[in-house]
Amino acid sequence: MKIFLFLLLTNFCIAQNNKLIVTYGLVFQDDELLSDNSSVFKVHLDYAIANPNRFLFDLNIDDKGYLFELKNKLSTSEKNLSDDMAFIFAKYPGLIFSVNGEILKQSSLLDNKVFVKSEMINGWKLTEESKKIDGFLCYKATNVDRVVNDIKVFEHPIIAWYCPELPYNYGPIGYGNLPGLILELQVRNTVYGALKLDFNSEKLPDYDILKKSEIISKEEEKKRLKVFFQN
């Protein structure tokens, strides 16, 4: 009965207000390929596994789109190299905006005022498999993350659990394009899981950041990163 009332209230809130902030935790699982190929990677991965939800992220949604950002920013004295590696493992580049269906990802390596246009992922395979996440009925969708480098093409599985009761086609780190909000996302060995949904927050995404930034293509980013690593 409590769950029913909660869902009834949730649906009412959605109908009245398109604003929503979803807080996600981040946990890591073991990855034999990373561990076997580098003892350095293994050290950092073991640290990430041993410290679940060290980092929290907010998906801040409004009528225009959303902002996905790190919630609990650490001071310089609190951070370490393993934290930086955790962001790389988790594919978190920095701020991620969605505006008018276009994904814009901060390129922290180049400059915090540079954002890269990214395409929304397509080709999801929807399944009938379901599970409850905090009282919300979610369905499983799968996809593949293709990583291309100069030597080989790697394909890593993507698993998303989305909730049709929450009619937002968004999710963590720029993933979305599903018939419902993604409450849990696994990309390779990293898992983003929703911890809290706030329909009453007055905080809005700061889209003015984009007005003060340079927006470039992925091809341009590759060129600049090549020069960056050569210097």
C-alpha positions as CSV (number, residue, x, y, z in Angstrom):
1,M,0.0,0.0,0.0
2,K,2.8,2.4,0.9
3,I,4.5,1.7,-2.5
4,F,1.2,2.3,-4.3
5,L,0.8,5.7,-2.6
6,F,4.4,6.6,-3.3
7,L,4.0,5.8,-7.0
8,L,0.7,7.7,-7.1
9,L,2.4,10.7,-5.6
10,T,5.3,10.4,-7.9
11,N,3.1,10.3,-11.0
12,F,1.2,13.4,-9.7
13,C,4.6,15.2,-9.2
14,I,5.7,14.3,-12.8
15,A,2.4,15.6,-14.2
16,Q,2.7,18.9,-12.4
17,N,6.5,19.5,-12.8
18,N,9.1,18.4,-15.3
19,K,11.9,19.2,-12.9
20,L,13.7,16.2,-11.3
21,I,17.1,15.6,-9.8
22,V,18.3,12.0,-9.6
23,T,21.3,11.2,-7.4
24,Y,23.4,8.2,-8.6
25,G,26.1,6.3,-6.7
26,L,29.0,4.6,-8.5
27,V,30.3,1.2,-7.8
28,F,33.0,-0.8,-9.6
29,Q,33.3,-4.5,-10.3
30,D,36.4,-6.5,-11.1
31,D,37.7,-6.6,-14.7
32,E,40.2,-9.3,-15.5
33,L,41.3,-7.6,-18.7
34,L,42.3,-4.4,-16.9
35,S,43.8,-6.3,-14.0
36,D,45.8,-8.7,-16.1
37,N,47.2,-6.1,-18.6
38,S,48.5,-3.7,-16.0
39,S,49.5,-4.1,-12.3
40,V,49.1,-0.3,-12.1
41,F,45.5,-0.5,-13.3
42,K,44.9,-3.3,-10.9
43,V,46.0,-1.1,-7.9
44,H,43.6,1.7,-8.9
45,L,40.8,-0.6,-9.8
46,D,41.1,-2.4,-6.4
47,Y,40.9,1.0,-4.7
48,A,37.7,1.9,-6.6
49,I,36.1,-1.5,-5.8
50,A,36.9,-1.1,-2.1
51,N,35.4,2.4,-2.0
52,P,31.8,2.1,-3.4
53,N,29.8,5.3,-3.9
54,R,32.8,7.4,-3.0
55,F,31.5,9.7,-5.8
56,L,27.9,10.8,-6.2
57,F,26.4,12.3,-9.3
58,D,23.3,14.4,-10.0
59,L,21.2,14.2,-13.1
60,N,19.4,17.6,-13.0
61,I,16.4,17.5,-15.4
62,D,14.2,20.4,-16.6
63,D,12.1,21.4,-19.6
64,K,15.2,22.1,-21.8
65,G,17.2,19.0,-21.1
66,Y,19.6,18.1,-18.3
67,L,22.9,18.5,-16.6
68,F,24.8,15.5,-15.3
69,E,27.6,16.4,-12.9
70,L,29.6,15.3,-9.9
71,K,27.7,16.1,-6.8
72,N,30.3,15.6,-4.0
73,K,33.3,17.4,-5.4
74,L,36.5,16.6,-3.4
75,S,39.1,19.1,-2.4
76,T,42.6,18.8,-3.7
77,S,43.8,17.4,-0.4
78,E,41.1,14.7,-0.5
79,K,41.7,13.5,-4.0
80,N,44.4,11.0,-5.1
81,L,45.5,9.4,-8.4
82,S,43.1,6.5,-7.9
83,D,40.2,9.0,-7.9
84,D,41.3,10.4,-11.2
85,M,41.6,6.8,-12.6
86,A,38.1,6.0,-11.3
87,F,36.7,8.8,-13.5
88,I,38.5,7.3,-16.5
89,F,37.2,3.8,-15.7
90,A,33.7,5.3,-15.3
91,K,33.9,7.3,-18.5
92,Y,33.1,10.5,-16.7
93,P,34.6,13.4,-18.7
94,G,33.2,16.2,-16.7
95,L,30.0,18.1,-17.0
96,I,27.5,16.6,-19.5
97,F,24.6,18.6,-20.9
98,S,21.7,17.6,-23.1
99,V,20.1,20.5,-24.9
100,N,17.5,20.1,-27.6
101,G,18.4,16.4,-28.0
102,E,22.2,17.2,-28.4
103,I,24.7,15.7,-26.0
104,L,27.6,18.0,-25.0
105,K,30.4,16.6,-22.9
106,Q,33.1,18.6,-21.2
107,S,36.6,17.8,-22.4
108,S,38.5,18.2,-19.1
109,L,41.8,17.2,-20.7
110,L,41.7,20.1,-23.1
111,D,40.0,22.7,-21.1
112,N,36.9,23.0,-18.8
113,K,35.5,25.5,-21.2
114,V,35.5,23.1,-24.1
115,F,32.5,20.8,-24.8
116,V,32.3,18.1,-27.4
117,K,29.2,17.2,-29.4
118,S,28.3,13.6,-28.9
119,E,25.6,11.5,-30.5
120,M,22.9,9.9,-28.3
121,I,23.3,6.1,-28.3
122,N,21.0,4.1,-30.5
123,G,20.4,0.5,-31.3
124,W,19.1,-0.6,-27.8
125,K,17.8,-4.1,-27.5
126,L,14.7,-4.0,-25.3
127,T,13.8,-7.1,-23.3
128,E,10.9,-8.3,-21.2
129,E,13.2,-8.9,-18.2
130,S,12.3,-6.7,-15.3
131,K,13.1,-5.9,-11.7
132,K,12.1,-3.5,-9.0
133,I,14.5,-0.6,-8.1
134,D,13.2,1.3,-5.0
135,G,9.6,0.3,-5.8
136,F,9.9,1.3,-9.5
137,L,9.3,-1.4,-12.1
138,C,12.3,-1.3,-14.5
139,Y,13.0,-3.2,-17.7
140,K,16.3,-4.3,-19.0
141,A,17.9,-3.0,-22.3
142,T,21.2,-3.9,-23.7
143,N,23.8,-2.4,-26.0
144,V,27.5,-2.4,-26.9
145,D,30.1,0.2,-26.1
146,R,32.7,0.1,-29.0
147,V,36.1,1.4,-28.1
148,V,38.4,2.0,-31.1
149,N,42.1,2.6,-30.8
150,D,45.1,2.2,-33.2
151,I,45.5,-1.5,-32.4
152,K,42.1,-3.0,-31.9
153,V,38.4,-2.5,-31.6
154,F,37.0,-3.5,-28.1
155,E,33.3,-4.2,-27.5
156,H,32.0,-4.0,-23.9
157,P,28.5,-4.8,-22.8
158,I,26.0,-2.1,-21.7
159,I,23.1,-2.9,-19.5
160,A,20.4,-0.3,-18.6
161,W,17.4,-0.7,-16.4
162,Y,14.9,1.9,-17.3
163,C,11.5,2.9,-15.8
164,P,8.6,3.7,-18.1
165,E,6.7,5.2,-15.1
166,L,9.3,8.0,-15.2
167,P,8.9,9.4,-18.7
168,Y,12.3,10.9,-19.2
169,N,14.6,9.4,-21.9
170,Y,17.7,10.3,-20.0
171,G,20.3,8.5,-17.8
172,P,23.9,8.8,-16.4
173,I,27.0,9.9,-18.4
174,G,25.0,10.8,-21.5
175,Y,23.2,7.5,-22.0
176,G,19.5,7.5,-22.7
177,N,17.2,7.3,-25.7
178,L,15.0,4.7,-23.9
179,P,11.3,4.8,-23.1
180,G,11.9,5.8,-19.5
181,L,14.5,7.1,-17.1
182,I,17.5,4.9,-16.5
183,L,17.8,4.1,-12.8
184,E,20.7,1.7,-13.2
185,L,23.4,1.6,-15.8
186,Q,26.3,-0.8,-16.2
187,V,29.0,0.0,-18.8
188,R,31.7,-2.7,-18.7
189,N,32.6,-3.0,-15.0
190,T,31.1,0.3,-13.7
191,V,27.6,0.6,-12.3
192,Y,25.7,3.8,-11.8
193,G,22.7,3.3,-9.5
194,A,20.0,5.7,-8.5
195,L,20.0,6.5,-4.8
196,K,17.5,9.4,-4.6
197,L,14.8,11.1,-6.7
198,D,14.0,14.7,-5.8
199,F,10.9,16.2,-7.5
200,N,10.9,19.3,-5.4
201,S,14.3,20.8,-5.8
202,E,14.6,24.4,-7.0
203,K,18.0,23.9,-8.4
204,L,18.1,24.2,-12.2
205,P,20.9,23.2,-14.7
206,D,23.2,26.1,-15.4
207,Y,23.0,26.3,-19.2
208,D,24.9,29.6,-19.1
209,I,28.1,27.6,-18.8
210,L,27.7,26.6,-22.5
211,K,27.4,30.2,-23.6
212,K,30.8,30.9,-22.1
213,S,32.4,27.7,-23.6
214,E,33.6,26.5,-27.0
215,I,31.7,23.6,-28.6
216,I,33.6,21.4,-30.9
217,S,33.2,18.1,-32.8
218,K,34.6,14.8,-31.8
219,E,37.0,14.9,-34.8
220,E,38.3,18.3,-33.6
221,E,38.7,16.9,-30.1
222,K,40.8,14.0,-31.5
223,K,43.1,16.4,-33.3
224,R,43.6,18.6,-30.3
225,L,44.2,15.7,-27.9
226,K,46.8,14.3,-30.3
227,V,48.7,17.6,-30.2
228,F,48.2,17.7,-26.4
229,F,49.8,14.3,-25.8
230,Q,52.6,15.0,-28.2
231,N,53.7,18.1,-26.3
